[in-house]
């Protein structure tokens, strides 16, 4: 399995998301969260989710320009 530095993976994931209409600030948060999941060994919630997110955007299930809101913080 190839190894990619976490910072590079955040950069690439951010670029993918912004390329699909997600504002850069939101894309960076989502990308960092996905990579953190991978680093914590929760790969099922990591960057492997990106293709699904992109499919959901194409289907109109995810609005790429929506503003996320924190409803509860740990």
C-alpha positions as CSV (number, residue, x, y, z in Angstrom):
1,X,0.0,0.0,0.0
2,X,1.4,3.4,-0.9
3,X,2.3,5.8,1.9
4,X,1.5,9.5,1.6
5,X,2.4,12.2,4.1
6,X,-0.7,13.5,6.0
7,X,-0.1,17.1,5.1
8,X,0.1,16.2,1.4
9,X,-3.1,14.1,1.7
10,X,-4.9,17.1,3.3
11,X,-3.7,19.3,0.4
12,X,-4.8,16.9,-2.3
13,X,-8.2,16.1,-0.6
14,X,-8.8,19.9,-0.2
15,X,-8.1,20.4,-3.9
16,X,-10.4,17.6,-4.9
17,X,-13.2,19.1,-2.8
18,X,-12.7,22.7,-4.0
19,X,-12.6,21.3,-7.6
20,X,-16.2,20.1,-7.0
21,X,-17.4,23.5,-5.7
22,X,-16.8,23.2,-2.0
23,X,-15.5,26.6,-0.5
24,X,-11.8,26.3,0.4
25,X,-12.3,27.0,4.1
26,X,-14.9,24.2,4.3
27,X,-12.9,21.8,2.1
28,X,-9.8,22.2,4.4
29,X,-11.9,21.3,7.5
30,X,-13.4,18.3,5.8
31,X,-10.1,17.1,4.4
32,X,-8.3,17.5,7.7
33,X,-11.1,15.6,9.4
34,X,-10.9,12.7,6.9
35,X,-7.1,12.5,7.2
36,X,-7.3,12.6,11.0
37,X,-9.7,9.6,10.8
38,X,-7.1,7.7,8.8
39,X,-4.3,8.6,11.3
40,X,-6.5,7.3,14.1
41,X,-6.9,4.1,12.1
42,X,-10.6,4.6,11.4
43,X,-10.0,4.2,7.7
44,X,-13.7,3.6,7.0
45,X,-14.3,7.3,8.0
46,X,-11.1,8.6,6.2
47,X,-10.3,9.8,2.7
48,X,-11.9,6.7,1.2
49,X,-15.2,8.6,1.8
50,X,-14.2,11.2,-0.8
51,X,-15.6,9.3,-3.8
52,X,-18.9,8.8,-2.0
53,X,-19.1,12.5,-1.1
54,X,-18.5,13.4,-4.7
55,X,-21.2,11.0,-5.9
56,X,-23.6,12.5,-3.3
57,X,-22.8,16.0,-4.6
58,X,-23.5,14.9,-8.2
59,X,-26.8,13.4,-7.1
60,X,-27.8,16.6,-5.2
61,X,-27.7,14.8,-1.8
62,X,-24.8,17.0,-0.6
63,X,-24.8,20.7,-1.2
64,X,-21.1,21.6,-1.8
65,X,-21.7,25.3,-0.9
66,X,-23.6,24.6,2.3
67,X,-22.2,26.2,5.5
68,X,-21.6,23.6,8.2
69,X,-22.8,24.3,11.7
70,X,-21.6,22.8,15.0
71,X,-24.6,21.5,16.9
72,X,-22.7,19.8,19.6
73,X,-19.1,19.8,20.7
74,X,-17.4,17.1,22.8
